[in-house]
Amino acid sequence: MREFARLYAELDETTSTSRKLAALQAYFSSAAPENAAWAVYFLAGGKPRQAVPIKLLREYATEAAVLDTWLFDEAYHAVGDLAETIALILPAPAHVSDIGLAAWVEQRIAPLRGAAPETIRSALLGFWDELETRERFLLTKLIGGGFRVGVSKLLVTRALSAIAAVDSKLIAQRLMGWTDGKVSPTGAGFLKLISEESDGEHALRGGQSYPFFLAHPLQAAPETLGEVSDWLVEWKYDGMRAQLLRRDGASWLWSRGEELITERFPELARLALPEGCVIDGEIVIWRPGDMPAPFADLQKRMGRKTVSSKLLAELPAALVAYDVLELDGVDIRHLPQHERRALLETLIEKIADPVLRLSPRIAAGSWEDLAAMREESRARGVEGMMLKAVSAAYGVGRTKDVGTWWKWKIDPFSVDAVLIYAQAGHGRRASLYTDYTFAVWDDDENGQRKLVPFAKAYSGLSDVEIGKVDAVIRKTTIEKFGPVRSVKPTLVFEIGFEGIAASNRHKAGIAVRFPRILRQRDDKAIVDADTLDTLKALLTGTQ
């Protein structure tokens, strides 16, 4: 645990990619295989299941620190992070633990899940008494299910590739499914992960999916890409990226997040794919009128591990296929895009099932024609266009070494909104107010204008801008509600978002997707911010 806690701190304390990479390489070079296996799981995106309710963590930490509840709450409000608060308030440990990460996860944390409160209390008091501050912090994150770290899976892949002297693409392939959570990481598995390449290893078996090829956002004018004829152009659907596999007489459906979601979409699992076939595409809800439904409809299916016949009928899923990666058990990712597309078209025609839809190819004689068609995106229920080099192979991750995919998205929706609440951030931003709630104007039942919250956002500002906003928040605080401050409305921001949908769960009656701060509007007074009617007009325009 000590070594992983040191690594976590090193990763959390720097934004330098080279320093993070060096820290990862040093850890994986020296860690015991069983500990390294769990470290890969967590660092590559595996989510720890909550073993102890937050209420009990607070209660037993307060007891161990011999604090009144109100004093613990004040400390928590000042620090802004529960795990960090607990780590700081506890007395110095009486013992020293040399137990490794794997033993902590498997033998100590896992048995707490569902245990009696007194069992949990006894265990936690003992655990905290043998760990230093940063080890306690990490332990509480793992126990509470709140582990997050600022490192990408790509960086973990690079580090493993470097220490193993194995092609990073092969490491990425071996990592597929590592974070699914249904099978615990093992030391033997880690040694296999970093072992030398064996003959024929690139041929996958069973339900193992391929690493996903990712697109780059197109920032430059599309004309800079050369001739339009050199590109395969498709609509960019707002759904859930997935690979559907058929091997060994069974079907598997994997999300881009490496979660096995077969049981959530049984209509896709029942598709009559030929043996030894892998299709890459986008899961969407398809509604009458031959249109993809808003992403909010798909969300109603994404979290359901069991799906009723009623839900299947009301929200039927489809897989919009745009690539084929394996046919007859042969990996064909090396073929150029136009050849894979031709094979895909033939495959879809043979299967002839409306649940499996071919992503339509967009034909245009010029970039100007495509730009004009792109303006129809929202009316079509899509996010813009995908541009794929016709000569591109299917790569691993966001790479350009075998060809390139670009996502040419339409500009986001945007409104001017007023900052009304703020909360401290986490990690290196725990002492700054970085999480914001924004509101727009609406009329109450008496015809008086009021600010109605509609979105939370925390990204889009630089460190300098955050510092300035933080200073204003502290000067204009009206009330404190635990870690949240309500502030006097003085700041206006332009808020961008990708989608909008009606919602009964939100006070404003709408929910926006991927909200972020585009810029601060110093040129606008709060009275000039947008209204709820503005948002509702955008909602109407998306239907």
C-alpha positions as CSV (number, residue, x, y, z in Angstrom):
1,M,0.0,0.0,0.0
2,R,2.9,2.4,0.8
3,E,4.3,2.2,-2.7
4,F,1.0,2.7,-4.4
5,A,0.2,5.6,-2.1
6,R,3.5,7.2,-3.0
7,L,2.7,6.7,-6.7
8,Y,-0.8,8.2,-6.3
9,A,0.7,11.3,-4.6
10,E,3.3,11.7,-7.3
11,L,0.6,11.5,-10.1
12,D,-1.7,13.8,-8.2
13,E,0.9,16.5,-7.6
14,T,2.0,17.1,-11.1
15,T,0.5,17.9,-14.5
16,S,3.7,17.0,-16.3
17,T,3.2,14.0,-18.6
18,S,6.9,13.0,-18.5
19,R,7.0,13.1,-14.7
20,K,3.8,10.9,-14.5
21,L,5.3,8.5,-17.1
22,A,8.5,8.3,-15.1
23,A,6.6,7.6,-11.9
24,L,4.5,4.9,-13.5
25,Q,7.6,3.2,-14.9
26,A,9.4,3.3,-11.6
27,Y,6.4,1.8,-9.8
28,F,5.8,-1.0,-12.3
29,S,9.4,-1.9,-12.5
30,S,9.7,-2.6,-8.7
31,A,6.2,-3.6,-7.5
32,A,5.3,-7.2,-6.8
33,P,3.2,-8.6,-9.7
34,E,0.0,-9.0,-7.6
35,N,0.2,-5.4,-6.4
36,A,1.0,-4.1,-9.9
37,A,-2.0,-6.0,-11.2
38,W,-4.4,-4.1,-9.0
39,A,-2.5,-0.8,-9.6
40,V,-3.1,-1.3,-13.4
41,Y,-6.8,-2.0,-12.6
42,F,-7.3,1.3,-10.7
43,L,-5.1,3.5,-12.9
44,A,-6.6,2.2,-16.1
45,G,-10.1,3.2,-15.0
46,G,-11.3,0.3,-12.9
47,K,-13.8,1.5,-10.3
48,P,-13.6,0.3,-6.7
49,R,-16.9,-0.7,-5.3
50,Q,-17.9,1.1,-2.2
51,A,-17.2,-1.2,0.8
52,V,-18.3,1.1,3.6
53,P,-21.1,3.7,3.6
54,I,-19.8,7.3,3.8
55,K,-21.9,7.8,7.0
56,L,-19.9,5.1,8.8
57,L,-16.6,6.5,7.6
58,R,-17.4,9.9,9.0
59,E,-18.7,8.5,12.3
60,Y,-15.8,6.2,13.0
61,A,-13.2,8.8,11.9
62,T,-14.8,11.3,14.2
63,E,-14.6,8.8,17.1
64,A,-10.9,7.9,16.3
65,A,-9.9,11.5,16.2
66,V,-11.8,12.3,19.5
67,L,-13.7,15.2,17.8
68,D,-17.1,16.6,18.2
69,T,-19.3,16.1,15.1
70,W,-19.5,19.8,14.5
71,L,-15.7,20.1,14.5
72,F,-15.3,17.3,12.0
73,D,-17.9,19.0,9.8
74,E,-16.0,22.3,10.0
75,A,-12.8,20.5,9.1
76,Y,-14.5,18.8,6.2
77,H,-15.9,22.0,4.9
78,A,-12.5,23.7,5.1
79,V,-10.7,20.8,3.3
80,G,-13.4,20.0,0.8
81,D,-12.6,16.2,0.5
82,L,-13.8,13.5,2.9
83,A,-10.8,11.2,2.5
84,E,-8.3,14.0,2.9
85,T,-10.1,15.3,6.0
86,I,-10.1,11.8,7.6
87,A,-6.4,11.4,6.8
88,L,-5.5,14.7,8.4
89,I,-7.5,14.6,11.6
90,L,-6.5,11.1,12.7
91,P,-3.8,10.7,15.4
92,A,-0.4,9.4,14.4
93,P,-0.4,5.6,13.9
94,A,0.9,3.3,16.6
95,H,2.0,0.6,14.2
96,V,3.6,0.3,10.7
97,S,2.1,-1.8,7.9
98,D,4.0,-3.4,5.1
99,I,1.0,-5.1,3.6
100,G,0.8,-4.8,-0.2
101,L,-2.0,-3.3,-2.3
102,A,-3.4,-6.7,-3.4
103,A,-3.7,-8.0,0.2
104,W,-5.4,-4.7,1.2
105,V,-8.0,-5.0,-1.6
106,E,-8.7,-8.7,-1.4
107,Q,-8.2,-9.6,2.3
108,R,-9.1,-6.3,4.1
109,I,-11.3,-4.1,2.0
110,A,-13.5,-6.6,0.2
111,P,-14.7,-8.4,3.4
112,L,-16.0,-5.1,4.7
113,R,-18.7,-5.0,2.0
114,G,-22.0,-5.9,3.7
115,A,-20.3,-6.5,7.1
116,A,-22.0,-5.5,10.4
117,P,-21.3,-2.0,11.6
118,E,-19.3,-3.2,14.6
119,T,-17.1,-5.3,12.4
120,I,-16.5,-2.4,10.1
121,R,-15.7,-0.1,13.1
122,S,-13.2,-2.5,14.5
123,A,-11.5,-3.0,11.2
124,L,-11.3,0.7,10.3
125,L,-9.9,1.7,13.7
126,G,-7.2,-0.9,13.3
127,F,-6.4,0.0,9.6
128,W,-6.1,3.7,10.3
129,D,-3.7,2.9,13.3
130,E,-1.1,1.4,11.0
131,L,-1.0,3.8,8.1
132,E,0.6,7.2,7.5
133,T,-1.4,10.2,6.3
134,R,-1.2,9.7,2.5
135,E,-1.8,5.9,2.9
136,R,-4.9,6.6,5.0
137,F,-6.1,9.0,2.3
138,L,-5.7,6.4,-0.4
139,L,-7.3,3.7,1.7
140,T,-10.4,5.9,2.4
141,K,-10.7,6.6,-1.3
142,L,-10.7,2.9,-2.1
143,I,-13.0,2.0,0.7
144,G,-15.5,4.8,-0.1
145,G,-15.4,4.1,-3.8
146,G,-14.2,7.5,-4.6
147,F,-10.8,6.7,-6.2
148,R,-9.9,9.0,-9.0
149,V,-6.4,9.9,-10.4
150,G,-5.3,12.3,-13.1
151,V,-3.7,9.7,-15.4
152,S,-5.0,8.3,-18.7
153,K,-5.1,4.7,-19.7
154,L,-2.9,5.6,-22.7
155,L,-0.2,6.8,-20.2
156,V,-0.4,3.5,-18.3
157,T,-0.1,1.6,-21.6
158,R,3.0,3.6,-22.5
159,A,4.6,2.9,-19.1
160,L,3.9,-0.8,-19.3
161,S,5.2,-0.9,-22.9
162,A,8.4,0.8,-21.8
163,I,9.2,-1.6,-18.9
164,A,8.2,-4.7,-20.9
165,A,9.8,-3.6,-24.2
166,V,6.6,-4.7,-26.0
167,D,4.7,-2.8,-28.6
168,S,2.2,-0.4,-26.9
169,K,-0.5,-1.6,-29.4
170,L,-0.1,-5.1,-28.1
171,I,-0.2,-3.9,-24.5
172,A,-3.4,-2.0,-25.3
173,Q,-4.9,-5.2,-26.8
174,R,-4.0,-7.2,-23.7
175,L,-5.5,-4.6,-21.5
176,M,-8.9,-4.9,-23.1
177,G,-11.4,-6.1,-20.4
178,W,-8.8,-5.6,-17.6
179,T,-11.0,-3.1,-15.8
180,D,-14.4,-4.9,-16.3
181,G,-14.4,-5.9,-12.6
182,K,-15.9,-9.4,-13.1
183,V,-12.5,-11.1,-12.8
184,S,-10.0,-10.0,-10.2
185,P,-6.5,-8.9,-11.4
186,T,-3.8,-11.4,-10.5
187,G,0.0,-11.4,-10.3
188,A,0.1,-14.1,-13.1
189,G,-2.2,-11.9,-15.2
190,F,0.2,-9.0,-14.8
191,L,3.2,-11.1,-15.8
192,K,1.4,-12.2,-18.9
193,L,0.4,-8.6,-19.6
194,I,4.1,-7.5,-19.8
195,S,5.5,-10.8,-21.2
196,E,7.2,-11.0,-24.6
197,E,5.0,-11.3,-27.7
198,S,4.3,-14.9,-28.7
199,D,3.6,-16.1,-32.2
200,G,0.1,-15.5,-33.4
201,E,-0.8,-13.6,-30.2
202,H,-2.7,-10.9,-32.1
203,A,-5.5,-13.4,-32.9
204,L,-8.0,-12.8,-30.1
205,R,-10.1,-15.6,-28.4
206,G,-13.4,-15.7,-26.8
207,G,-15.0,-12.5,-25.7
208,Q,-11.9,-10.3,-25.8
209,S,-12.5,-7.1,-27.8
210,Y,-10.1,-5.0,-29.7
211,P,-8.8,-1.6,-28.5
212,F,-10.9,1.2,-29.9
213,F,-9.7,3.5,-32.6
214,L,-10.4,7.1,-31.6
215,A,-11.0,10.3,-33.6
216,H,-9.3,13.6,-33.2
217,P,-11.4,16.8,-33.0
218,L,-11.1,18.8,-36.2
219,Q,-10.0,22.3,-35.3
220,A,-8.7,23.5,-38.7
221,A,-10.7,24.1,-41.8
222,P,-11.6,20.8,-43.5
223,E,-10.0,22.1,-46.8
224,T,-6.6,21.6,-45.1
225,L,-7.2,17.8,-45.3
226,G,-6.8,17.8,-49.0
227,E,-9.2,16.3,-51.6
228,V,-12.7,15.5,-50.3
229,S,-12.5,12.2,-52.3
230,D,-9.7,11.0,-50.0
231,W,-12.2,10.8,-47.1
232,L,-15.0,8.6,-46.1
233,V,-17.7,10.8,-44.5
234,E,-20.4,9.6,-42.2
235,W,-22.7,11.2,-39.6
236,K,-21.5,11.3,-36.0
237,Y,-24.2,9.7,-33.9
238,D,-24.7,10.7,-30.3
239,G,-24.8,7.3,-28.7
240,M,-22.6,4.8,-26.9
241,R,-19.6,3.4,-28.7
242,A,-19.4,-0.4,-28.7
243,Q,-18.0,-3.5,-30.2
244,L,-20.2,-6.5,-30.9
245,L,-18.4,-9.8,-31.1
246,R,-19.4,-13.3,-32.1
247,R,-17.0,-16.0,-31.2
248,D,-17.2,-19.6,-30.0
249,G,-20.9,-19.7,-30.5
250,A,-21.6,-16.7,-28.1
251,S,-22.0,-12.9,-28.4
252,W,-20.4,-10.2,-26.4
253,L,-21.1,-6.5,-26.4
254,W,-18.3,-4.2,-25.0
255,S,-18.5,-0.4,-24.4
256,R,-15.6,1.9,-25.1
257,G,-15.2,2.1,-21.4
258,E,-14.4,-1.7,-21.4
259,E,-17.6,-2.6,-19.6
260,L,-19.4,-5.8,-20.7
261,I,-22.9,-4.6,-21.5
262,T,-24.4,-7.6,-23.3
263,E,-27.2,-8.2,-20.9
264,R,-28.3,-4.5,-21.1
265,F,-29.0,-4.7,-24.8
266,P,-30.4,-8.2,-25.5
267,E,-31.7,-7.2,-28.9
268,L,-28.1,-6.6,-30.0
269,A,-26.8,-9.8,-28.5
270,R,-29.5,-11.8,-30.4
271,L,-28.2,-10.5,-33.8
272,A,-27.3,-13.3,-36.2
273,L,-23.7,-12.4,-36.7
274,P,-21.5,-15.0,-38.4
275,E,-18.9,-16.8,-36.3
276,G,-15.6,-14.9,-35.9
277,C,-17.0,-11.5,-36.5
278,V,-16.4,-8.1,-34.7
279,I,-18.3,-5.0,-35.6
280,D,-17.5,-1.5,-34.3
281,G,-20.4,1.0,-34.1
282,E,-22.6,3.2,-32.0
283,I,-25.6,2.1,-29.9
284,V,-28.5,4.4,-30.2
285,I,-32.2,4.3,-29.5
286,W,-34.1,4.4,-32.8
287,R,-37.4,6.1,-32.8
288,P,-40.3,6.2,-35.3
289,G,-39.6,8.4,-38.3
290,D,-36.3,6.7,-38.9
291,M,-34.4,9.0,-36.5
292,P,-32.0,8.4,-33.6
293,A,-33.5,9.4,-30.3
294,P,-31.8,11.9,-28.0
295,F,-29.0,10.6,-25.8
296,A,-31.2,11.1,-22.7
297,D,-33.4,8.1,-24.0
298,L,-30.3,5.9,-24.3
299,Q,-29.3,6.8,-20.7
300,K,-32.6,5.1,-19.5
301,R,-31.2,1.9,-20.9
302,M,-27.5,2.2,-20.1
303,G,-27.9,1.8,-16.3
304,R,-30.3,-1.2,-16.5
305,K,-28.7,-4.6,-16.0
306,T,-32.1,-6.2,-16.5
307,V,-34.4,-4.8,-19.2
308,S,-38.2,-5.3,-19.1
309,S,-40.2,-6.1,-22.2
310,K,-41.9,-2.8,-21.7
311,L,-38.6,-0.9,-21.9
312,L,-37.5,-2.9,-24.9
313,A,-40.7,-1.9,-26.7
314,E,-40.6,1.8,-25.7
315,L,-36.8,2.3,-26.2
316,P,-35.6,-0.1,-28.9
317,A,-31.8,-0.1,-29.4
318,A,-30.0,-0.4,-32.6
319,L,-26.3,-0.7,-33.5
320,V,-25.2,1.8,-36.2
321,A,-22.3,-0.1,-37.7
322,Y,-19.4,1.8,-39.2
323,D,-16.5,-0.7,-39.2
324,V,-15.8,-4.4,-39.2
325,L,-12.6,-5.5,-37.5
326,E,-12.7,-9.3,-37.8
327,L,-14.3,-11.6,-40.3
328,D,-14.2,-15.4,-40.3
329,G,-11.9,-15.2,-37.2
330,V,-9.3,-13.1,-39.1
331,D,-8.2,-9.7,-37.8
332,I,-8.7,-7.3,-40.7
333,R,-7.8,-4.0,-39.0
334,H,-4.8,-3.6,-41.2
335,L,-6.9,-3.3,-44.3
336,P,-7.5,0.2,-45.6
337,Q,-10.7,1.9,-44.6
338,H,-12.4,1.7,-48.0
339,E,-11.9,-2.1,-48.1
340,R,-13.3,-2.6,-44.6
341,R,-16.2,-0.5,-45.6
342,A,-17.0,-2.6,-48.6
343,L,-16.8,-5.8,-46.4
344,L,-19.1,-4.1,-43.9
345,E,-21.7,-3.2,-46.5
346,T,-21.8,-6.8,-47.7
347,L,-22.0,-8.1,-44.2
348,I,-24.9,-5.9,-43.2
349,E,-26.8,-6.8,-46.4
350,K,-26.4,-10.5,-45.6
351,I,-27.6,-10.1,-42.0
352,A,-30.6,-8.0,-43.1
353,D,-31.8,-7.1,-39.6
354,P,-33.1,-3.5,-38.8
355,V,-31.5,-3.7,-35.4
356,L,-28.1,-3.6,-37.2
357,R,-28.0,-0.4,-39.3
358,L,-25.3,0.6,-41.7
359,S,-23.9,4.1,-41.0
360,P,-24.8,5.9,-44.2
361,R,-21.9,7.3,-46.3
362,I,-22.3,11.0,-47.1
363,A,-21.5,11.8,-50.7
364,A,-20.4,15.4,-51.7
365,G,-18.4,17.0,-54.4
366,S,-16.7,19.6,-52.3
367,W,-15.9,20.6,-48.7
368,E,-18.4,23.5,-49.2
369,D,-21.2,21.0,-50.0
370,L,-20.3,19.0,-46.9
371,A,-20.3,22.1,-44.7
372,A,-23.8,22.9,-46.0
373,M,-25.0,19.4,-45.2
374,R,-23.3,19.6,-41.8
375,E,-25.7,22.4,-40.9
376,E,-28.5,19.8,-41.0
377,S,-26.9,17.8,-38.1
378,R,-29.3,18.8,-35.3
379,A,-32.4,18.3,-37.5
380,R,-31.0,14.8,-38.2
381,G,-30.4,14.1,-34.5
382,V,-26.6,13.8,-34.9
383,E,-23.6,15.7,-33.6
384,G,-21.8,16.5,-36.9
385,M,-19.7,14.4,-39.2
386,M,-16.9,11.8,-39.0
387,L,-14.1,12.1,-41.6
388,K,-12.1,8.9,-42.1
389,A,-9.1,8.6,-44.5
390,V,-10.0,6.0,-47.1
391,S,-6.5,4.6,-46.8
392,A,-6.5,4.4,-43.0
393,A,-6.0,1.1,-41.1
394,Y,-7.9,0.6,-37.8
395,G,-5.5,2.0,-35.2
396,V,-5.3,1.8,-31.4
397,G,-6.5,4.7,-29.4
398,R,-6.1,8.3,-30.6
399,T,-3.2,7.8,-33.0
400,K,-2.3,9.0,-36.5
401,D,0.4,6.4,-37.3
402,V,-1.9,4.2,-39.5
403,G,-4.2,6.9,-40.7
404,T,-6.6,9.3,-39.1
405,W,-10.2,9.7,-38.1
406,W,-11.5,13.2,-37.5
407,K,-14.7,14.3,-35.7
408,W,-16.1,17.4,-37.3
409,K,-18.7,18.4,-34.7
410,I,-21.2,21.2,-34.9
411,D,-20.7,24.1,-32.6
412,P,-22.2,23.5,-29.1
413,F,-25.3,25.1,-27.8
414,S,-24.5,28.1,-25.6
415,V,-26.2,30.4,-23.3
416,D,-25.1,33.2,-20.9
417,A,-25.7,32.2,-17.3
418,V,-25.1,33.6,-13.8
419,L,-22.9,31.9,-11.2
420,I,-25.0,31.4,-8.0
421,Y,-23.3,28.5,-6.1
422,A,-19.7,27.3,-5.8
423,Q,-17.9,24.3,-4.2
424,A,-14.3,23.5,-3.6
425,G,-12.5,21.2,-6.0
426,H,-10.4,18.1,-5.3
427,G,-6.7,17.2,-5.3
428,R,-4.5,20.1,-6.0
429,R,-7.6,22.4,-6.3
430,A,-9.1,21.4,-3.0
431,S,-8.4,24.9,-1.6
432,L,-10.1,26.7,-4.5
433,Y,-13.7,27.0,-5.5
434,T,-13.8,25.4,-8.9
435,D,-17.2,23.6,-9.1
436,Y,-19.9,26.0,-10.1
437,T,-23.7,26.1,-10.4
438,F,-25.2,28.4,-13.1
439,A,-28.6,29.8,-13.5
440,V,-30.8,31.6,-16.0
441,W,-33.7,34.0,-15.5
442,D,-37.3,33.0,-15.3
443,D,-40.5,34.6,-14.0
444,D,-42.1,33.3,-10.8
445,E,-45.9,33.0,-10.2
446,N,-46.1,36.7,-9.4
447,G,-44.3,37.7,-12.5
448,Q,-41.0,38.6,-10.7
449,R,-37.7,37.6,-12.2
450,K,-35.7,34.9,-10.4
451,L,-32.6,32.9,-11.2
452,V,-33.2,29.2,-11.8
453,P,-30.3,26.8,-11.6
454,F,-29.9,24.6,-14.7
455,A,-26.3,23.3,-14.9
456,K,-23.1,22.5,-13.0
457,A,-19.7,23.0,-14.7
458,Y,-16.1,22.9,-13.6
459,S,-14.0,22.9,-16.8
460,G,-13.1,25.6,-19.2
461,L,-11.2,28.1,-17.1
462,S,-7.4,28.4,-16.7
463,D,-5.7,28.4,-13.3
464,V,-5.3,32.2,-13.5
465,E,-9.0,32.6,-14.3
466,I,-10.0,30.2,-11.5
467,G,-8.0,32.2,-9.0
468,K,-9.8,35.4,-9.9
469,V,-13.2,33.7,-9.7
470,D,-12.3,32.1,-6.4
471,A,-11.5,35.6,-5.0
472,V,-14.8,36.9,-6.1
473,I,-16.7,33.9,-4.6
474,R,-15.0,34.5,-1.2
475,K,-15.9,38.2,-1.2
476,T,-19.5,37.7,-2.3
477,T,-20.5,34.7,-0.3
478,I,-24.1,35.0,1.1
479,E,-24.5,31.6,2.9
480,K,-22.7,28.3,3.4
481,F,-24.4,25.0,3.1
482,G,-21.7,22.5,4.1
483,P,-19.1,22.6,1.4
484,V,-21.3,24.7,-0.9
485,R,-21.4,28.5,-0.9
486,S,-24.2,30.6,-2.3
487,V,-22.9,33.8,-3.8
488,K,-24.3,37.2,-4.7
489,P,-25.0,37.1,-8.4
490,T,-22.2,39.2,-10.0
491,L,-20.5,37.0,-12.6
492,V,-21.8,36.0,-16.1
493,F,-20.4,33.1,-18.1
494,E,-21.0,31.7,-21.5
495,I,-21.9,28.0,-20.9
496,G,-21.6,25.5,-23.8
497,F,-23.2,22.1,-23.9
498,E,-23.7,19.3,-26.5
499,G,-27.3,18.4,-26.0
500,I,-30.5,19.4,-24.1
501,A,-33.5,17.3,-23.0
502,A,-36.6,17.7,-20.9
503,S,-36.2,16.4,-17.4
504,N,-38.5,16.0,-14.4
505,R,-35.6,15.6,-12.1
506,H,-34.2,19.1,-12.5
507,K,-35.8,22.3,-11.1
508,A,-35.5,24.0,-14.5
509,G,-37.3,21.2,-16.2
510,I,-34.4,20.6,-18.6
511,A,-31.0,18.8,-18.5
512,V,-28.0,19.7,-20.6
513,R,-25.2,17.3,-21.7
514,F,-21.5,17.9,-21.1
515,P,-21.8,21.5,-19.8
516,R,-18.6,23.5,-19.7
517,I,-17.5,27.1,-19.4
518,L,-16.6,28.7,-22.7
519,R,-15.6,32.1,-21.4
520,Q,-16.4,34.7,-18.8
521,R,-18.7,37.5,-20.0
522,D,-17.2,40.6,-18.4
523,D,-19.1,42.6,-21.0
524,K,-22.5,41.5,-19.7
525,A,-24.4,42.5,-16.6
526,I,-26.3,39.8,-14.8
527,V,-29.7,41.3,-16.0
528,D,-28.6,40.5,-19.5
529,A,-28.1,36.8,-19.0
530,D,-30.3,34.4,-20.9
531,T,-33.7,33.1,-19.8
532,L,-35.3,29.7,-19.3
533,D,-37.4,30.4,-22.3
534,T,-34.1,30.6,-24.3
535,L,-33.2,27.1,-23.2
536,K,-36.7,25.8,-23.9
537,A,-36.5,27.2,-27.4
538,L,-33.3,25.2,-27.9
539,L,-35.1,22.1,-26.5
540,T,-37.9,22.6,-29.1
541,G,-35.4,22.9,-31.9
542,T,-33.8,19.5,-31.1
543,Q,-37.0,17.5,-31.2
